[in-house]
Amino acid sequence: MKEIRQAQQILTSFQGRSDTRLRLFLNRRLACLPPECRAAVTRLVYGVIREQEALDALIEARTSRGELRVSTAGRTLLRIGAFILRHTPGKPEYAVVNEVVDAARQRERGFINALMRRLARDRGGLTAEIAAISDPARRHSLSPLLVAELARLVEDPASLLKRFDREPVFHLRVHGGRARDGEIEAELNDLGCGFRRLDRFPCYEIDDPATVLQRIVEPGRGYLQNTASQLISLIAAGRARTGLFDACAAPGTKSLTAHLARPDLRIVASDLNPRRLRLLDRFLDPRDAGLQRLATDITAPGLRPDRLAPFDTVLVDAPCSAAGTLRKNPDLKLKIDAGTVADRAEGQRTILEAALRLFPGAVVIYAVCTFTEAETEGVVDAVAGHGCEVLSGEAAGTLERLGFSHRAGRYGLTLLPDEDLQNDMFYIALLRRS
């Protein structure tokens, strides 16, 4: 019951914070909780947010005229209860009902008790009931804009929509200069952390990111990076010859992966946020000049980073709506709207234009972890007419070799989720100013 009350307080406090990311908000709140209950609270918070609209549909179907006569905190409790009934089959119905009712305000307990009993009575059919919801946006707790974008991308978006309902998967890359794969595997086994090795990268798919962050990432012996993000780094490192400039590098994992793949290559990790860029320091050897940090804004007037060294490859992993990462950022499922996408696309276009202008002759790799048309093909279309050569086909071979499926657009390639790779959705386009 303690976990239910704590999850309710966190979820109620988070509601309405449109500019706050759930991961950061939750981490701050979890730090105040006993370690033994953090995993359970995290599961409840992320799960309820991931299924919010579908859980509301279950609850409203059991009220007269769909009206909920409870406070925001009471509605949150009902969502938690419905989620537990769906996803914790080993817990008895009476225990779920009693714990949810006990966490409710005294004046709302009668109403919440009645609704929870109705949900518990129909427990075996709740999943099928959600699957029968006609509106895909509500069925998958996704903004209508994102549903439409997925339908634009593929003929049958059902499988993509279902993937966003699932819990995330995390990938651990070993820092070869700090640890060996065998050592990390032995430690994962000792910690009881489930893992699966992906030999194509190589990296490990892990079950418990919290333990890995504390024991492996914090000491700088490894870092978390999704397979799609790793792919971007390997494409950049594979085609660079004289140097790689990572224009939006923070927190630096793409630069680090490129550096570990090509220690002979001079790489500059640049970002306008010096604090986030300093996260790289835990992984860098001060004597290693192959990867350097540079806090700068490439869109600033008069900037000439091309004078630093001859860079033939520039990586622009521009800030975006992050629609391709919804499994690990479920709070974005209902937040991303047309205004969000338009704002991001304007900033991306500015950064991409600056990179093409500052590095004439270099291949610019434009990458964003989203699939909205305005942020992908739309951004490239806005700059491609200014004397740009499109070279995205060069990346297709790497995608095929590593097993990524994708859709080719007019300018770039959109990565589709793969069951084995468990990758985020990314868009990649290679351009060179003629």
Residue pairs with C-beta under 8 A, 6 or more apart in sequence:
1 99
1 102
1 103
2 37
3 37
3 40
3 41
3 44
4 44
4 77
4 80
4 84
4 99
4 100
4 103
5 103
6 33
6 37
6 41
7 41
7 44
7 45
7 48
7 80
8 73
8 76
8 77
8 80
8 103
10 25
10 26
10 29
10 41
10 45
11 45
11 48
11 49
11 76
11 79
11 80
12 72
12 73
12 76
13 25
13 29
14 20
14 22
14 25
14 26
14 45
14 49
14 331
15 72
15 76
17 25
18 335
21 329
21 331
22 45
22 46
22 49
22 329
22 330
22 331
23 328
23 329
26 42
26 45
26 46
30 38
30 41
30 42
33 41
38 210
39 210
42 210
44 80
44 83
44 84
46 167
46 330
47 83
47 87
47 167
48 55
48 76
48 79
48 80
48 83
49 330
49 331
49 333
50 141
50 164
50 165
50 167
50 330
50 333
51 83
51 86
51 130
51 141
51 165
52 79
52 141
52 334
53 137
53 138
53 139
53 140
53 141
53 142
53 334
54 130
54 133
54 138
54 139
54 140
54 141
55 78
55 79
55 82
55 83
56 75
56 79
57 129
57 130
57 133
57 138
57 139
58 82
58 119
58 126
58 129
58 130
59 68
59 75
59 78
59 79
59 82
59 115
59 119
60 66
60 68
61 129
62 115
62 118
62 119
63 115
68 74
68 75
68 78
69 111
70 78
70 108
70 111
70 112
71 105
71 108
73 105
74 104
74 105
74 108
74 111
74 112
77 100
77 103
77 104
77 112
78 100
78 112
78 115
78 116
80 100
81 96
81 97
81 100
81 112
81 116
81 119
82 119
82 126
84 91
84 96
84 100
85 93
85 96
85 119
85 120
85 123
85 126
86 123
86 126
86 127
88 96
93 120
93 121
93 123
94 120
96 116
96 120
97 113
97 116
97 117
97 120
100 112
100 116
101 109
101 112
101 113
101 116
104 112
119 126
122 129
130 139
131 139
133 139
136 142
136 147
136 157
136 161
137 143
137 144
137 147
139 161
140 147
140 161
140 162
140 164
140 165
140 333
141 165
141 330
141 333
141 334
142 161
142 164
142 326
142 333
142 334
143 333
143 334
143 335
143 336
143 337
145 336
145 337
145 338
145 341
145 372
146 323
146 326
146 333
146 336
146 372
147 157
147 161
149 323
149 371
149 372
149 373
150 157
150 160
150 161
150 371
151 157
152 373
153 160
153 371
153 407
153 414
154 160
154 407
154 416
160 416
160 417
163 327
163 417
164 326
164 327
164 330
164 333
166 327
167 327
168 327
168 328
169 205
169 327
169 422
170 205
170 206
170 209
170 212
170 224
170 226
170 328
171 198
171 201
171 203
171 204
171 205
171 206
171 224
171 225
171 226
171 227
171 230
171 422
172 184
172 195
172 203
172 204
172 206
172 212
172 216
172 217
172 222
172 223
172 224
173 201
173 202
173 203
173 222
173 223
173 224
173 225
173 230
173 253
173 257
173 260
174 180
174 181
174 184
174 202
174 203
174 204
174 221
174 222
175 220
175 221
175 222
175 223
175 256
175 260
175 283
176 260
177 260
177 285
178 219
178 220
178 221
178 222
178 283
179 216
179 221
179 222
181 197
181 202
184 204
184 216
184 221
184 222
185 195
185 197
185 204
187 215
187 216
188 195
188 204
188 206
188 212
191 208
191 211
191 215
193 206
193 207
193 208
193 211
193 212
194 206
194 207
194 208
195 204
195 205
195 206
195 207
196 204
196 205
197 203
197 204
197 205
198 204
198 205
198 227
198 420
198 421
200 402
200 403
201 227
201 230
201 402
203 225
203 227
203 230
205 422
206 212
209 224
212 222
212 224
213 224
216 222
217 223
217 224
218 282
219 282
220 282
220 283
223 253
223 256
223 283
224 253
225 233
225 253
225 254
225 257
226 325
226 422
226 423
226 424
227 421
227 422
227 423
228 324
228 369
228 404
228 415
228 421
228 423
228 424
228 425
228 426
229 253
229 254
229 257
229 369
229 424
229 426
230 257
231 398
231 399
231 402
231 404
231 415
231 423
231 426
232 254
232 315
232 317
232 365
232 367
232 426
232 428
233 253
233 254
233 255
233 256
233 257
233 258
233 261
234 257
234 258
234 261
234 398
234 402
235 365
235 395
235 398
235 428
236 244
236 246
236 254
236 258
236 313
236 315
236 365
237 244
237 257
237 258
237 259
237 261
237 262
237 265
238 261
238 262
238 398
239 313
239 363
239 394
240 258
240 262
240 265
240 311
240 312
240 313
241 312
241 313
242 266
242 309
242 310
242 311
242 312
243 265
243 266
243 267
243 268
243 309
243 310
243 311
243 312
243 313
244 255
244 258
244 265
244 266
244 267
244 268
244 311
244 313
244 314
244 315
245 267
245 268
245 270
245 305
245 311
245 313
245 314
245 315
245 359
245 362
246 254
246 255
246 258
246 267
246 268
246 269
246 270
246 314
246 315
246 317
247 270
247 271
247 298
247 314
247 315
247 316
247 317
247 351
247 355
248 270
248 271
248 315
248 316
248 317
248 318
248 319
248 351
249 255
249 269
249 270
249 271
249 277
249 280
249 315
249 317
250 269
250 271
250 273
250 276
250 277
250 279
251 276
251 277
251 279
251 280
252 269
252 271
252 277
252 279
252 280
252 283
252 293
254 315
254 317
255 267
255 269
255 280
255 291
256 280
256 283
256 291
258 265
258 267
258 315
259 265
259 267
259 290
259 291
263 290
264 290
265 290
266 289
266 290
266 292
266 309
267 290
267 291
267 292
268 291
268 292
268 293
268 294
268 305
268 308
268 309
268 311
269 277
269 280
269 291
269 292
269 293
269 294
270 277
270 293
270 294
270 295
270 296
270 298
270 305
271 277
271 295
271 296
272 295
272 296
272 297
273 295
274 295
277 293
277 295
278 293
280 291
280 293
281 293
284 291
294 305
294 308
296 303
296 305
297 303
298 305
298 351
298 354
298 355
298 358
299 350
299 351
299 354
303 358
304 358
305 311
305 358
305 359
306 358
306 359
306 360
311 359
311 362
312 361
312 362
312 363
313 362
313 363
313 365
314 355
314 359
314 362
314 363
314 364
314 365
315 364
315 365
315 367
316 351
316 352
316 355
316 364
316 365
316 366
316 367
317 367
317 368
317 369
318 347
318 348
318 351
318 352
318 366
318 367
318 368
319 344
319 347
319 348
320 344
320 348
320 368
320 369
320 370
320 375
321 332
321 336
321 340
321 341
321 344
321 370
321 372
321 375
322 329
322 332
322 369
322 370
323 332
323 336
323 369
323 370
323 371
323 372
323 425
324 368
324 369
324 370
324 371
324 415
324 424
324 425
324 426
324 427
325 332
325 369
325 424
325 425
326 332
326 333
327 424
336 372
341 372
341 374
341 375
342 374
344 370
344 375
345 372
345 374
345 375
345 378
345 379
348 366
348 368
348 375
348 379
349 379
349 382
349 383
352 364
352 366
352 379
352 380
352 383
352 431
353 383
353 386
355 364
356 364
356 383
356 386
356 388
356 431
356 433
357 433
359 433
360 433
361 432
361 433
362 432
362 433
363 391
363 430
363 431
363 432
364 430
364 431
364 432
364 433
365 395
365 428
365 429
365 430
366 379
366 380
366 412
366 427
366 428
366 429
366 430
366 431
367 426
367 427
367 428
367 429
368 375
368 376
368 379
368 426
368 427
369 424
369 425
369 426
370 376
370 425
370 426
370 427
371 414
371 425
371 427
375 427
376 409
376 412
376 414
376 427
376 429
377 409
377 410
377 411
377 412
377 427
380 390
380 411
380 412
380 429
380 431
381 410
381 411
383 431
384 390
384 411
384 431
386 433
387 433
387 434
388 431
388 432
388 433
388 434
389 431
389 432
389 433
389 434
390 411
390 429
390 430
390 431
391 430
391 431
391 432
392 408
392 411
392 412
392 413
392 428
392 429
392 430
394 430
395 413
395 428
395 430
396 406
396 408
396 413
399 406
399 413
399 415
402 421
403 418
403 420
403 421
404 415
404 416
404 418
404 421
404 423
405 415
405 416
405 418
406 413
406 414
406 415
406 416
407 413
407 414
407 416
411 429
411 431
412 427
412 428
412 429
412 430
413 427
413 428
413 429
414 425
414 426
414 427
415 423
415 424
415 425
415 426
415 427
415 428
416 425
417 423
417 424
417 425
